[in-house]
Amino acid sequence: MLSNSRFFIRTLLIVLGFTATWIVLTADAAVEGRDSQKLNSAASRPDGLAAWEQVYLVLISPRCINCHTATNYPQQGDDRRRHFANVVRGGHEGKGVPALTCAGCHQEVNADSTGVPGAPNWHLAPLSMRWQDTNDRPLSSAAVCRAVTDRSRNHNMDGRALLKHNAEDKLVLWGRNPGRRPDGTMRTLPPLTHAEFANATRTWVEAGTPCPRGR
């Protein structure tokens, strides 16, 4: 009888121990879940819209929009003139035509001795990512935002992928180190530093990538 009582007590203690452990783990998971949810929803829609406007200012700067054209050719310079030598888009990858590819002149780094800019995988953005109209006017903030967030047009990138692109893509990074013009002067930079641009993108993404209303 005593042996049975001891067995029962040991069994009860084991069960209680497992129960206590389960309660602690469940509580920790709930806290982590709340913290994660809070992190992901830390930015409000107004925060996100304000951050997007900062992102938009970068996207329509010459360092970006010159390759996000609505035409069959890239642009160059702060005045966004047509690329010299009649360079054209070429195939769907936007890397030029066989006799005149982008990589034929644009190497993986800037060539300051000649003024030719360079970065890995130099190419035009697809027409689905055009940020100007056919009259060379930048699209509205709302229109660019819709293009950037439309996964049927942006290589199926969700918010996390958009953040990674803006924070790490080599061509995006080139915009902060665009090198010298042929006359030796430095090219102008976008209106935000790369850190500010990445942080604005993060706030916008955490807010759910909201887009302003309008056309």
N, C-alpha and C positions, 0 to 999 in steps of 0.2 A: 504493500500500500504506500509506504514511504517512497519507494523507488518510482512508483507511478506519479506521485506528487512532484518529485524532483524533475521528472521528465516533462511534466506539464508546465512547470515553472520555466524550465529552460526554453521550451517551445514558445511559451508566451513572450519571453524576453526577446527571442529572435524575431518574432513577428512584430513586436513593438519597435524593435530596432530598425527593421526594414521600413515600417510605416513612417517612423520619424525621418529616416533618410529620404524617403519619397516626398514627404512634405517639404523638406528643406530644398530638394532639387527642383520641385515644382515651383516653389516660391522664388527661387533664384531665376528660373526660366521666365517667370512672369515679369520679374523686375527687368531682366535683360530685354524682354519683348517690349516693355513699356519704354525703356531707354532707346531701343532701336527705332521704335515708332516716333518717339520724340525727336530723334536725330533726323529722321527722314522727313518729318513734317515741321522742322524747326523754322523754315522760311515760309512766310505767309504769301498769298497771291500778290498783294501789293509789293512785298519784298522782291518776289520773283519778277514782276513786271519792271520794277525799277532796275534790277540787275540785268534783265534782257536789254533794256535800252542802252546800257553800257556795252554789252556784247555787240549790239547792232552797230554802234559807232565804229567799232573795230572792223566789223565785216564789210562795211561800205567805204573803208579807207582804201587808198590806192594799193597798198600792199596786199590787200585781199581781193578787192573787186576787180582788179586788173586781170585776174585769172578766173573770176566768176562772171564771165561775160554772157551776153545774150546773142553773141555773134559767132561767126565761124573762125575768129582769130583772137589772140590775146591782145591786151593793151599794155602800155608801158609808160612810166613816168607819172609824176603827180598830176599832170594834165590829162592822163589816161588816153593818150594818142594811140593810134593803131601801131602794132608791132612792125618794125621795119622789115624789109626783105620779103614782104607779103607772106609771112608765116601764117599758116592756117591750122585749124584744129586737127584735121586728119580723121582717124577712125573714132570709134566710141570711147576709146581710152584717152583721147585728147592729147596725144603725144606727137602730133605732127604727121607729115607724110613721109614715106620712105626716103625721099631725097633730101628732106629738110626736117628731121626730127628735133624735138626739143633737146634731147640729150646730146645732139651733135654740137651744140654750143654751151648749154647749161650743164655744167658738171656738178659733182656732189658738194662742192664748196664754192664760195664766191671767188671770182678771179678779179681781184682789185686792180691788177695791172692793166686789164682791158675794160673793166667796168661791167663785165658780164656776171649777173647774179647766179648763184647755184645752190642747190640743195638736193638730197636724194629724191628720186622719182618725180622730177620736174614735169608738170603737165597742166593742161587746162582742166578746170572743174567741169563736170558734166553739165549739159544744158538744164537738167532738172534742178541744178543748184545755181542757176543764174540769179544774180542779185541786182540786175539792172534791166531796163526795158530796151527795146530795139532803137530807141532814140538816145541811148547812152545816159539815161537818168536812173539813179539808184531807185530800186523798188522801195515801197513803204516798209516801215518796221513790221507791220502786221503781215505783209506779203512775204518778207524774208523769213519771219518766224514760222509761218506755215510751211514754207519750203524746207527749212531746217528740221522741223519736227515730223514731217511726213515720211514715214518709213518706206513708203513705196518709191520715194524720190531720193532718200539720203543713204542708200546702201543698207537699209534696214537697221539703222542705229537707234537704240533707245536712249533714254536720258543718260544712263551710265556710260554708254559708248560715246555719246556726244561730249561728255565731260572729258573722257580719256583722249578723244581726238583733239579737243581744244588745248588740253594740257600737255600732250606728248607728241603730236604729229610733227614730223620733221619740217614740212612746208609751213605749218603754223609757226613753229619756232623760228624759221628763217625770217619771218616778218619782223622779228625783234633784232635781227642781225642781217639787214639786207645789203650790207656792203656799200661800195662806192659807185658813183656814176662814172661814165667814161671821162668826164672832166676832172675827176678826182674828189669831188665833193661827196659827202655822205648822203645816202638816201634818207628821206624822212621816215619816221617811225609811226606806227598806229597811235591813237590817242591814249591807250592804256599800256602799262607795262605787262609783261607776260603773266606775272603773279596776279596782278589786278584782273586781268582778263580771265584767268583760270578761276579765281575766286568768285568773280561775277557769274561765270558759267555754273559753278557749283551751287551758288545761291538760287539761280534760276532753275536748275535741275531739282534741287531739294524742294522747291516750291511746286514741282510738277510740270515744269516747262510751259508755263502759261504764255499765251500770245495776246497781244493787244487786239482790241476790236478794230474793225475797219478793213479796207481793201488793201 
